[in-house]
Amino acid sequence: MKAAILAAGRGERLWPLAEKNPKHLLPIGGEPLLQRTIRGLVHAGVREIVMVVQFEAEKIKNFFGDGQRLGCKIRYVKQKRLGGTADAVGTCENELRGEDRFLIVYGDNYYDQKALSKFVKSSDSKDLLMGAAEVKDPSRFGTLEVKRGNIVSIREKVATGNLGVVNAGIYVLDNSIFSAIRKTRKSKRGEFELTDSLSLSMAEGRRIRTIPFGKGEWVGITYPWDLLEANRSALDSDEEVRDGQTEPGVYLKGSVSLARESHVKSGSYIEGPVYVGEGAIVGPNAYLRPGTSLGKGAKVGAGCEVKNSIVMDEAKIPHLCYVGDSVLGNHASLGAGTITANLKFNDSNVESRVKERPVDTGQRKLGAIIGHGVKTGINVSIFPGVKIGADAWIGPGAIVRTDVPSKARVK
């Protein structure tokens, strides 16, 4: 069975993390999100992949190449415009036309490997299939009405805060979807939605059966803080690897993976699940708490504490810093004494601004989202939910209460 992966989107709501890199290559548990999906598909027996690209297409092509190193064959098709998910699937019609049935997978979601295998094994059914998951707030996903395991209706991004079943962005479809796509009209958002095409298929008598994803098996990634949930799910499911070095006096508790050439210095305490990337350095006397992943060449220095955070490649947290529930982009560098506050005095959910609008993150604890190449001076304090754009500089002693634009200079 072939799989088509939709990897064309820009990820504007992930600012500033997708500002310089495609969102599909953002790291989860020390590995690019899209690579995890491809590995999971290959493990499930999928060997031929069609990848739909557009924004930063060359970076994605250069990273994955022909797919040989991952045990598959990848062909690329370019979406002419970012016209929605139906338009993206329609773009690869020629590549899929000869297949009786095929997988469609959104490239910006996290899927657990075992869950992917379960989904692919279910593809023997003659019905069309859609992955489904129950979430606390379904307003940013396609909401599903399901009876006896079959979809009755699909409503795209309904404004509701109630618990609901949503579209998990993975399908088994057949060639009938292409005629439905040609009949699909633009949505109110100005896009051609695959869910609208599927609704047309159901109106013509096709049955779509749901395959449920449980907690930790799927995370829909829309905002930066979604990466933290996906990161924790990945760390919980990954097998432990101990290829790095530890000095005397290091204490490792729980599942702690140390990639090759990583080095943990004396007096450091690491409480898993934690991933320490290739060539990363921890300590001396550092504390890594559960849910933390360090990228290639990252550094957490003396007297630092990092909790439930993603620290990307070559990012530096040299000494006497606290980083909690935060994301640091590639090559970010924090001055001594930098603190990311992650809890409000009134204990309410942290808000963050997205496209100039306040958004309830749903997170009681959320620190800073720090873009690629950001530098802070000594004794900088950053308020909960604040985002700092790529290559910004924050001067010594600054208190950062609001988002900082890219390349800005804050005194």
N, C-alpha and C positions, 0 to 999 in steps of 0.2 A: 504493500500500500504506500502511495506517495503522500507526502504532507506538504501543504503550502503554509508558510509562516509569514504573517503580515508584519513587516518591520520597516514601514515607511514614515511613521509619524514623527513629529518634532518634539513632543513632550514639553510644551510651553508651561504647563502647570507644575512641572518638576524644576522650574527655575530655582536656583542657579545651577543645578547639578547637570542638566542636559544642555547647558549653554555652549560647551566646547566639545562635547562628545554625544553620540547618539544615545538616547535613553536605554536602548536595548543592550548597550555595553556597560551600563552601570553595574558595579560589583555587588553580589549577594553572597555572603559567606566566603569572600575572597575570590569569587569567580563571576565573570560577566553573566548577567541574567539570561541573555539569549543562548549563550553556550550551555548553560544548565538545561535549557529546554531541548536543545539539539541532542545533548548527551542522553537525556531521558527518552527521547523518541528513538534514538539508535538502540538503546537498551531494550526498548519495547519491540524492536524488530523493524523499524522504519529505516530504510537505507537510501531513499531518494527524496530530496527536499527541494522545493521551489521556494525561493525567498523573494518577497516583494519589497523593494527598496525605493527610496526617493531622497529624503533628507539625509545628508552625510552618507550617501550610498557608497562612495569609494572607501570610507573608513570601515564600513561593515564588510565590503568585499575583500579588502586587504586583510582584515582580521581572520575571516573564516576561509578565504580562498575557495578551493574546489570541495572542501569538506573532508578530504582524505584523512587528515590527522584526527578527525573525530569519528572515522569509520563510516562515512556516508558520502553521497554525491550531491553537491549543491549547485543548482542553476539559479541564476538571478534574472528577474524581470523588473523593469523600472516603471513605477506608477507615474504617469505623466503629470498628475496634479494630486494634491492631497484632498481627494474628493469623497472620503469616507470608506468604510469597511466593505461595502458592496462593490464599490468601484475598484478597490484593491483586489478582491477576489476575482472580479471580471477581468482584471489585467492578466491573470495567469490561466485564462481559459484554454489557450492553445497548448499549454504545458500539461493540463489535466484532462483534456478532452478524451484521451484514449483510456482513461481509468473508469472502471465501473463505479468505484467509491473511493473517496479520498478524505484526508484529514485537512481541516483548516484550523490554524492555531494563531492566536494573537501573540506577537512577539514581545509584548511589554507586560506580561503577567508572569508571576511565579507559579510553577507547577512542581509539586513533589514528584520524584522519579517513580515511586511506587504507584502514585495516583495516575500518572501518564500511562504506565503499563496496564493498569486496570481499565482505563478508558479505551486503549487500543484493542485489548482483548474483547471488549464489548462490541467491536465494529463488525462482528459476524452477523449481527442483527440486520434484517432487511429494512428496518426503520431508519430514518434520519436520526442522528443523535446530537445532543447538546450537553455540555458540561454545565452543572448548576451547583450553586453554593448558597448557604444561608448566611446573611450578614446583618449587622445591627442597623446600618443605614444604607438602604439600597438606592438612594437618590442619584448616585453617580454611575449606576449600572443599568442595564436593561432588566427590568423587573418581570418575573415569570409568574403566571398563574398556572399551577400544575395540579392535575387530577389523575390519580392512579398511575403516577409516573410519566404521564403524557402532558405536553404543553398545550394549554387551552388558549392562552394569549400572551403576547410579549408587548411590554410598554417600555419605551426607551427613556431612561433617566427621569423617572417620576419623582416629583418633589415630596418626599415623605421621610420621616425619621424613624418609622416603625420597622421592626424586624421583618425581613423578607427574603425570598429566594431570588437569586439573580443569575444572569448569564455569565458563565465563567470563561467565555471567549475561546472555546475549543469545540469543534464539531466533526461529525462524520456526515458528509454530504455526497450527492451524486450529480450527474450532469444536468439534471432538471433545474438546479439552482441557477444556471446561467440564463435560462429563459426567464426565470423570475427576476433576475437582476436587470435584464433589459426592460422589464415592465416597471421597475422601481422608480419612484419619483423622489425628488429631493425632500429631505425632512425640514422641519422648522429651523434646524441648526444649519441648513444649507448644505447638507451632506447626503450621500446615498448610503443608507444604513443597511447592513446585512440583515439585521433583525426585521426590517420592513420586507426584504425579499423573502425571508422565511415565513413571515405572516402571509404573504401572497401564496406561498407553497401550501400552507395549511388551509387556506381558503379554497384551494383546488383539490383538497382531500388528502394531502400528504400528512402522515403522522410523524411527529417529532418526539422522541422519547428522551427523558433526562437521565444523565448519569451523575449521581451526586458526588461532590467533593467535600470531605470533612474538614474540620478545623486543622490548620497547618498544612493542608494538601494543596491549597490554592490561595494566592493573594493577588487581588487586582491592584495594580500600581498606577495611581493617578497623581498623587502628591508626594513630596519628598519623604514625609513621615511613614508612608506605606513601605518604603524601602526597609525601614527598621523592623517592621513586622515580618516582611519576607526574609530578612537577614536572620532573624531569630528562628524562623521555621526551618531555614536551610541548615543552620548550625545544629538544631535539634535532631535533624535527620541524617546529617553527614557522618560517615565513619571517621573515627579518630585516627590521625596520622602523627607520628612522632619522629620526624626526620631532622628536627633542629637540635640545637645544643642548649643545655642548661648548666649554669655554674652551681657550685655547692651553695646551699641555703635558699634555693628556689623551691616554692611549694606549689604544686599543681593539684587542683581539686576538680573532679568531674571530667567531662569530655573536653580536652584541650588539644587542639591540633597545631603542630609546629612544622611548618613547611621547611624544605631544605635551605640550609644556610641561614636560617633564623637563629637568633641568639637571645637568650633570657639571662640577664645578669643577676648576681647574688642579691638576696633579700627580697626578690619579687614574689608576689602572690597572685596566682591566676586561678580564677574560679569559673569553670566552664558552664555552658558551652562557649568556647572562645576559639577563634582561628587567628594564628599569627603567620603572616605571609612570608614568602620567600625573601630572605635577606633582611627581614625586619628585626629591629633591636628593641628590647624591652628592659628597662631598669638602668641602674640598680634601684632597688627599693620602690618598684612600681606596683600598682594594684590594678589588674584587669578584671572587671566584673562580668557576669553573664551577659551574653548577647553581643559581645564585642568582636569585630573582625578587623584585622590590620592588613592592609595591602602590601604589595611588593615594595621593599625598601622603606617601609614606614618606621617611625621611631617614636617610642613613648619613654621619656627619660626619667631621671631621678625624682622621686617624690610625687609622681603623677598618678591620678586615678582616672580611669576610663570605664564607663558603664554603658552597656547597651548601645553601642555606637559603631558606625562604619567609618573607618579611617582609611582613605584610599591610598593609592600608590604614592610613595615618596613624601607623604604628609608627615610633618614633624610636630611633636608635642614634647619639647625638650625637657622642661623641669618645672615642678611646683605648679602644675595646672590641674584643673578638674574639667573633664569633658563627659557630660551625661546626656544620654538619649539624643545624640547629635550625629550629624554627618559632616565629615571633612573631605573636601575634594582633593584631587591630585595636587601635590606640591604645596598644599596649604601649610603655613608655618605659624605656630602660636608662640608668642613671647612668654617669658617666665611669669607665672602668676595669673595667666588668663583663665577666667572662670566662665563656663556656660551655665547660667541658671536654668533649671528645668522644672520648677514648681512654683505656682502662684500662691501668694499668701492666703487667698480665700479658698484654695484647694479646688478651684473650678477648672474645667477643661481649658487648655491653652488654645488661643486663637492665633492664626497666622494669616497674612495678607497674600492673596493670589489674584493677580491681574487687578490690583488696586482695590480688591474687595476682601473684607474680613471673612475668614472661614474657620468654623469650629473644627479643630483637628480631631476631636473625639479622644484626645490624649490628655490624661491628667498630668503626665510628665512628658515634656518635650523640650529639648535644648535648642541649639542653634543649627542652622543649615548653612554651611560655609562653602563657598564655591572654590573652584580651582585657582591655585596661585595666591589666595588671600594671605596677607601677613598681618599679625597683630603685634603691638609693642607690649612692654611689661605691664602687668596689673590691669589688663582690660577685662571689663565685665560685660557680658552679653545677656540680654533678657530672654525669657522663654519664647520660642517660636520665631525668633528673628532670623532673617535670611540675609546673607552677605554675598554680593555678586562677585564674579570672577575677577581676580587681580586687584581687588580693593586693598587699601592699606588702612589699618586702624591704629592711630597713634597711641603712645604710652598713657595709661591711666584713663582712657576713654570709657564711658558708660554708653553702650549701644542699646537704645530702647526701640528703635524702628529699623526697618529694612534699609540696607545700604546698596546703592546701585553699583554695577560693575565698574571697575577702574576708579572708583571714588577714593578721595583722600579725607579721612576723618581725623581731626586733631583732638 
